[in-house]
């Protein structure tokens, strides 16, 4: 999107939006959420990207809304588990999240490999144009 389009979508003056976009000033949660809505990105990933020092994380989550999904799941966990959350030990939490995130990463790699194998297996069935060997006979 063009800068002016995002500024208009956020109902901000262009100069104010440019100030926001440059990261100048204090973090404004409401503006981050408006920005994510206008650009169809993940507001929670933007905030997490700041915390983990990886702007690329926000880009990686823009389409699948990974960080927002995690926030929703945490909210549901809080509602269901309540005070029992305080009884969880750090090692159990670390192990559970490490395993879950590793499984997600493995699934992504597996999906890519499966998709490549599927395409490789089937693309041979497509009709391909004859190669021109330069003799004029095609």
C-alpha positions as CSV (number, residue, x, y, z in Angstrom):
1,X,0.0,0.0,0.0
2,X,1.1,3.6,-0.6
3,X,1.9,5.6,2.5
4,X,-1.0,8.0,1.8
5,X,-3.5,5.1,1.5
6,X,-2.5,3.8,4.9
7,X,-2.6,7.3,6.4
8,X,-6.1,7.8,5.0
9,X,-7.2,4.3,6.2
10,X,-5.9,5.1,9.7
11,X,-7.7,8.5,9.6
12,X,-4.4,10.3,10.1
13,X,-2.7,13.2,8.4
14,X,0.1,12.1,6.2
15,X,2.8,13.8,8.2
16,X,1.5,12.2,11.4
17,X,1.4,8.8,9.8
18,X,5.0,9.2,8.6
19,X,6.0,10.1,12.1
20,X,4.2,7.0,13.4
21,X,5.7,4.8,10.6
22,X,9.3,6.0,11.3
23,X,8.9,4.8,14.9
24,X,9.4,8.2,16.4
25,X,7.6,8.9,19.6
26,X,6.1,6.5,22.1
27,X,4.4,3.2,21.2
28,X,0.7,3.8,20.7
29,X,-1.2,0.5,21.0
30,X,-4.4,1.9,19.4
31,X,-2.5,3.1,16.3
32,X,-0.7,-0.2,16.0
33,X,-4.0,-2.0,16.0
34,X,-5.5,0.5,13.5
35,X,-2.4,0.0,11.3
36,X,-2.8,-3.8,11.4
37,X,-6.5,-3.5,10.5
38,X,-5.8,-1.2,7.6
39,X,-2.9,-3.2,6.2
40,X,-4.5,-6.6,7.1
41,X,-1.4,-7.5,9.2
42,X,-1.0,-8.9,12.8
43,X,-1.0,-6.3,15.5
44,X,0.2,-8.8,18.1
45,X,3.0,-9.8,15.8
46,X,4.1,-6.2,15.5
47,X,4.2,-5.9,19.2
48,X,6.0,-9.2,19.6
49,X,8.5,-8.1,16.9
50,X,9.4,-5.2,19.0
51,X,9.9,-7.4,22.1
52,X,12.1,-10.0,20.3
53,X,14.0,-7.5,18.1
54,X,12.8,-9.1,14.8
55,X,10.9,-6.8,12.5
56,X,10.8,-9.8,10.1
57,X,8.6,-11.7,12.6
58,X,5.8,-9.2,12.0
59,X,6.1,-9.7,8.2
60,X,6.2,-13.5,8.6
61,X,2.9,-13.4,10.6
62,X,1.1,-10.9,8.5
63,X,-0.9,-13.5,6.5
64,X,-1.5,-16.3,9.0
65,X,-1.9,-14.1,12.1
66,X,0.2,-16.4,14.2
67,X,0.7,-14.0,17.1
68,X,-3.0,-13.1,17.3
69,X,-3.9,-16.8,17.3
70,X,-1.4,-17.3,20.2
71,X,-3.0,-14.3,22.1
72,X,-6.5,-15.8,21.6
73,X,-5.3,-19.2,22.8
74,X,-3.7,-17.7,25.8
75,X,-6.8,-15.8,26.6
76,X,-8.9,-19.0,26.5
77,X,-6.2,-20.8,28.6
78,X,-6.4,-18.0,31.2
79,X,-10.2,-18.3,31.3
80,X,-10.2,-22.1,31.5
81,X,-7.2,-22.7,33.8
82,X,-7.5,-19.6,36.0
83,X,-5.4,-19.6,39.2
84,X,-4.0,-23.1,38.3
85,X,-1.7,-21.2,35.9
86,X,0.4,-20.0,38.9
87,X,1.1,-23.7,39.8
88,X,2.8,-24.4,36.5
89,X,6.6,-24.6,36.8
90,X,8.8,-22.8,34.3
91,X,10.5,-26.0,33.0
92,X,7.1,-27.5,32.0
93,X,6.0,-24.3,30.2
94,X,9.4,-24.0,28.4
95,X,9.2,-27.7,27.3
96,X,5.6,-27.5,26.1
97,X,6.2,-24.3,24.1
98,X,9.5,-25.5,22.7
99,X,8.0,-28.8,21.5
100,X,4.9,-27.1,20.1
101,X,6.8,-24.5,18.1
102,X,9.3,-27.1,16.9
103,X,6.4,-29.3,15.7
104,X,5.0,-26.3,13.8
105,X,8.3,-25.6,12.2
106,X,8.7,-29.2,11.2
107,X,5.2,-29.2,9.7
108,X,6.0,-26.2,7.6
109,X,9.2,-27.8,6.3
110,X,7.3,-31.1,5.7
111,X,4.5,-29.3,3.8
112,X,7.0,-27.5,1.6
113,X,8.8,-30.8,0.8
114,X,5.5,-32.6,0.2
115,X,4.3,-29.8,-2.1
116,X,7.6,-29.9,-4.1
117,X,7.4,-33.6,-4.4
118,X,3.8,-33.4,-5.5
119,X,4.6,-30.8,-8.2
120,X,7.7,-32.7,-9.4
121,X,5.8,-35.9,-9.7
122,X,3.0,-34.3,-11.8
123,X,4.6,-31.7,-13.9
124,X,6.0,-34.3,-16.2
125,X,2.5,-35.0,-17.4
126,X,2.2,-31.5,-18.8
127,X,2.7,-30.9,-22.5
128,X,5.8,-28.8,-23.0
129,X,6.6,-26.9,-26.1
130,X,9.1,-28.4,-28.5
131,X,12.6,-26.9,-28.2
132,X,13.8,-24.8,-31.1
133,X,17.3,-26.2,-32.0
134,X,17.9,-23.3,-34.3
135,X,17.3,-25.3,-37.5
136,X,14.0,-23.6,-38.1
137,X,12.2,-27.0,-37.6
138,X,10.1,-26.6,-34.5
